């Protein structure tokens, strides 16, 4: 397993933000993320999510410690009239 320092967390958060911006705030399918970054599911749970949390990029929301529970720190929803 690669050490946490082998992940480019800036690239990962950019990927997540871009995807969420294009898809109404939803997370990309986990299988797509795994394929795009060439990592296994265990890397997401043990290295990537904790690394993003530690850097203050994300928090794990109400859905718990799952891929779909990820919230981007500073992300917000706007009504169409506020955009």
Helices and strands as residue ranges (DSSP letters): G 4-6, H 9-22, H 30-37, H 41-43, I 44-48, H 49-54, E 58-60, G 67-69, E 70-72
